[in-house]
Amino acid sequence: MKQRSFRSALLALLTTCAPVLAADFQAGVARVKITPPQPFWMSGYAARTHASEGVYQDLWAKALALRDADGHQAVLVTTDLIGLPRVVSDEVAARVQARFKVERHELVLSASHTHCGPAVRKNLAVLYDFDEEDRRRVDAYGADLVDRLVEAVGRALDDLAPAQLSAGHGAVGFAVNRREPTPEGVKIGVNPTGPVDHDIPVLKVVAKDGSLRAVLFAYACHNTTLGGDFYQMGGDYAGFAQAELERTHPGATALFMMLCGGDQNPNPRGTLDLARQHGQALAAEVGRVLGAALLPVRPPIRTALEVVSLDFAPHTRAVFEQEAASPDKFRQRRARLMLAAYDERKPVRQTPYPVQAIRLGGDLTLLALGGEPVVDYALRTKRELAGENLIVAGYCHDVMCYIPSRRVLREGGYEAVDNMIYYGQPGPFAETVEEAIFAAVRKVMERIRPAR
Ligand SMILES: [Zn+2]
């Protein structure tokens, strides 16, 4: 009798808790160091003239694997790197599919866009004029990086254990719009009235015993607190934020994702102390969110990936024949790339562009976009999908160039035009770019729509 009442009490308790207990995922985390051997060429600034002079902070690849009771899965990989080119992501994805049966649409490969990290294969290749030895070292690091990213995914999957997820949002204000209007056009500076997105989405992953296993957080701001005159490697503000969260939450892994911060810079910027300060401000806010009441995030996991083709504005061979004679060495290199493509009768008219969506129940949706999208993409997505709890990330899968909105394209400046020189692309996008991306966003959102 006594036992029966205990059992019925337990049943009553289980029924009450059912919606929460049903929320169980399997989650696994892993981290792999990806700091290159020193010295090594750094990436992000055309002004740098020599290789690195040391390391102020190690660089990491971190993986968070999630699986639901039906075997649907998603693996998120974050890296303290400038950006992953498609050759790296494709190779990682192929090996992860073959070894671990994780499909391309289930895998997110992202970069923090730190400007204190190494050159990654051919990403931003126009910045460099490598000799044979430099080329060999960059290729070797690129090959090693693929191994390490695959290893991170494998170890996160090996680590899968019951977990509960919850999500919340914070905000911090050090990101500023950097597109400053001047009489000579838009320059990179400070534009206090330009659009920003100070949202910090936070995903909390807790083990069965209540301990914090992982925190995924994100912010829309370039990791450019340190400038092109700085020659030590590290993660900039995002590196400091992750390290601080891991220090204040021992045993937990902190993963940073870069949002649509193509036109956002930290302000103020220029010193290591400022990078640390911004990182601590971000970590403090994420810590506050972790301690607050969060919304439960429940299964199932749904994933979808579309690769669309984005058109560049029309160009002719004559444009690059003229550019090849420019006194600017970066323009000369871009022109040579474009002329070579014309010679092969394959002028660069489009670029493939990945758009991915990962939905966790009806509770949280990650939209993972390629390239360096400006903030307009996040603001418009949040307007159009107002009922969704969203993380709108950029810098995923393939960072091939900036992704301007139509507004930014019409205004001109670095994010619309000049960045294409350093990325080895032919020139600005056609005005259809924004609508082509939003058509793909609607498609992936439709495919992950919950069954009613
Ligand atoms: Zn950038």
Boltz pocket constraint, residues with backbone or C-beta under 6 A from the ligand:
constraints:
  - pocket:
      binder: B
      contacts: [[A, 113], [A, 222], [A, 262], [A, 372]]
      max_distance: 6.0
